[in-house]
Amino acid sequence: MAQAAGNRGEDGIILWEAHRGGGGGKEMPESCPLSFEYGWMLGGRPEADVNMTADGELVSIHDPTLDRTAVSLPAHLKGRPVSELTLAEIRSVDIGWKEYPHQKVPTIRELLERLKANPDRQMIIDYKRVDLSLLAALIREKGVSRQITFASCEEDKCAAIKTMLPEMRIKRWVGGTRGEILQQFHSLAERGFPGFEEVQIHLNDAEIKNGTWRYQILLSDLSGMLDITRKYGVLLQTLPWQFERNDLFAVLDLGIRSFAVDYPNQFCKICAEYFSRKWSGV
């Protein structure tokens, strides 16, 4: 996996993210040991969404409850916030699938230990509901801050953890409608992307397609964003929630080389085809 921070590399994908724990809940169960290993094996940075349990453990789970991801969730756990459950209660449920059973919610400590044991691996930490000082202390204890990118849409949280761990990469993700995304992006640009090494743009499907283009954010929008981020040495990343071959080809043709995806295996195959065509002259 390339480590450069440029935006127009022609040699391959730069720092791509395997969304929601490595498998996105699409190709693998969401945010479990299996999905993290899957994301790492494919060469991506699996994303850990960080929450805190009632007994002070930091865990990787996207939602505030277990209702969506747990298999056969007991009645007494339904609807209860993760912050009101102990680690033992959370570990008592299976978050796997029929073909991949016996998967448990991993702790952040366990994931950081996997990073420490494998210095070539990286990971995204997406802030959800957690005490930042505890998170920073754990990352510092494991000595893996340079293998982690902290991601949030809350700039105060990004600034706070950057102060605690200045060597760690920080990513600001930007979502919403086209108008909201453009406004937020240009506001960041006017301020010189303060403290951010990466900016992620959500590519939401448009209600009505603009020809063959499926997303609200236009190709011209992305091209302009790419020119601006290049100027500031910031990595521009896109998150296409849904994509087909031609969608990714069009984004790659712009020169964008960083992505976050829910379908990492499909993504890797399409990118392999794209880059093979470039060097073979097809």
N, C-alpha and C positions, 0 to 999 in steps of 0.2 A: 504494500500500500504506500503510495507516494506521500511524503510528508511536507511537500512545499505548500506555501500559503498563497500561491498565485491563483488567478482566475481563468487564464486562457491556456493552460497546459494542454498540449496536443498529445502527450504520451499516455494519457489514461486518467482514470477517476482519482480525485483528490479527497481524502477524508470523508468518506460517505458514511451515513448513519443508518443502522438497522433499527427502525422505529419500535417503540414499545417493547423493549426487552429483547430485540433480536429477530423475532418472527412476526411482529406486528399483529399477532392474533389472527393472521391470515394463512401463513404457510406453516406456522408452529404455534402452540399455545403461547399466550401472552405472558411476558415477564416471569419466566421460570428458568431454572438451571439449563434445561434443554434448549430454550430459545436463545439464551445468552451464548452458549457454546456454538449454536448454529450461526449466529451473527458473526462471531469471532472467526469461525472456520471459513466463512465466505470472505473474510478480509475487511469486514465493516466495524464500525464503532457501535455496539449495542447501546440502547438508551435505557437508563434506569430512572424511573419516576419515583422520587423519594418521599415517603411518608413516615410518620413516627407512631409507634404503638403506645398503649397506655403505660407499659413498663419501660419506656424510654429506648426501645430498639428502633433503629432506622431500617426500613424495609423498602423493597422495590415493588410498588403497585401503583397503577395509574389512577384508579378511582378512589374516592373517599370511603367506599364500602367494598365488600367482597361479592356483592350480589351478582354482578355481571360475569365475573371470571371464575367463580368457584363452582365445582361440580357438586350437586346435591347438598347445597348449603343448609345446615340445620336451622330450624325455625328460630332458635334463640340467638342466632348470629345475623339473621336477615335484617337489613336496614341499619345495622349498627356501624357507626364510623370506625375506621381502622384505629383512630386515636383513642377509642374507648375499649379496644380489644388488646389482650396480651399477645405476645409473640406465640405462646403455646396455643392459644385459641386460633390464631391465624394459621399456624402450621398444622392444625388438626384437619384442615380441609384440603382437598385435591383441586388444583387449578389446571390439571392436564386435560387431554382429550381422550376419547375412547381408544384411539390408536397409540396415544402417548400418555398413559396413566401415571399416577403417583408422582406428580409434580407439585412442589411446594413453593410458596413465596420465599424468595431468597432475601437474606439480610444484606445491607450495604457492606457490612464488614466482610461477609463471605465473598462478595463480588470484588472488593478491593484486594482481598487476599489472592484471588485469581489473577488480578492485574499484577500484583507484586511477584507472583510466581512466573509470570509471562511478560517480561518487560517490553516485548514488541506489540502487545495488545493495547488498545485504547477503549475508552468508554465515554458515553455522554451521561451526565447527571442533570435531569430536568427537575427543577425546583417545583414542589407541590406544597406540602405542608410539613415543615420541619424547622428545628432550631438550627440556624446557619452556623453558629459557633460550635455546636456538637458535630455537625457534618464536617466542618473545616478541621476540627481537632482529629477526627477519625482519618481523614485523608492524609493529614500531616503525620499521624502515627504510622501509617502504612507506607509513607514515602512514595506515593504514586500520583502526586499532583500534576506532573508533566504528562501523565497518561490520560488525563481527564479533561473534558470540556464541560463547563457548567453552562446550562441553557435556561433561559427564562424570558418572559415578556415584561417582567418587572425590573426596571432599571435600578431601583434602589437595592434590590437583592443582589443583582450582578455587581454593583459597585461595592457592596458590603463584603462579599466573599472575595472579590479581587483584592481588597485591602488585606484580608486575612491570608490569602494565597496568591500573591502577585504573579507567580510563575504559571498559574493555571490559565488555560484558554477559556475565553468567555464568548458565548453566542447569544445574540438577541434574536428570538424568533418573532415574526411579524405575520399576524393572521387577520381575518375579517373580510369585508367586501373589498372590491378593487380600490374604491376611493379611500377606504380606511388604510389599506396597505400602502398605497402611494403616499398618503399623508404622513404616516409613521416613518416610512423609509426616508423621505426627503427631510423630515425633521431630524432624523439621525445623521443624515449626510451634512446638513447645515451645521451640525455640532461636531463634525469630524468623526463620527462613530466612536464616541468617548469610551475607552476601555474595552472595546469589542474587537476580537480577532475574526469573528464570523457573524454573518447576518443570514437568517433563514427566511425565505419567502414561501408562504403557503399558496399552492396552486389549486384553488377550489374550482370545481367544474362550473361553467357558466350555465344559466338556465336555458339559454339559446346559443348554440354553437356559432362561432364566427367563421363560417366556411368549414374547414377541416380542423380548426383549432378549438379545443374543448374547454379551455380555462378562462376564468374571468380576467386574470392578468394577461395582457397581450404580449406577443413576442417583442413588439417595440418597447413595451415597458421593461421587459427583462433585459433587452439590449442596452437600454439607457442605464439601468441599475448596474449592469456589469461594468460599463464604462466608469461609473462613479466609484464603485468599490475598488476597481483597479487603481484609481487615483490615490486612494487612501491605504492601499495594501491590505484590504479586508477581503476575506473569502466569502463569495456569494454562493449560498446554497439554496436549492429549491426543494420543496416537499410536495410532490405530485401525489395526491391521495389515491387517484386512480390513473392508470396509464396503459397505453398500448405502444407497440413498437414505434409507430410514426410520431407519437407524442414525445417520446424520449429522444428520438432522432432529431426532431426540430429544436429541442432545448440544447442538445449537444452541439448542433450546428452553430449555435450562437457563441459557443466557447465556454459555456458553463460546465464545470467539472466536479461539482459537489452536489450531492443529493441526500435526502432522507426518504426512506421508503418502507412501506409495510409488506412489500413482496420482494425480499432481497434476492432470492434465487432467480425469479423472473427478471429482475433488474440486471443482475450480473450477466445473464444470457443475452439480453438485448444489447448491453454495452459491449460484450465480447463481439457480437456481430458487427456493431458500429465500427469499432476500432480495427477489426480485421478487414473491413471494407476499405478503410482509409489507407492502411499500409499495403493492401493488395491491389489498390487502384480500381476497385469495382464501382 
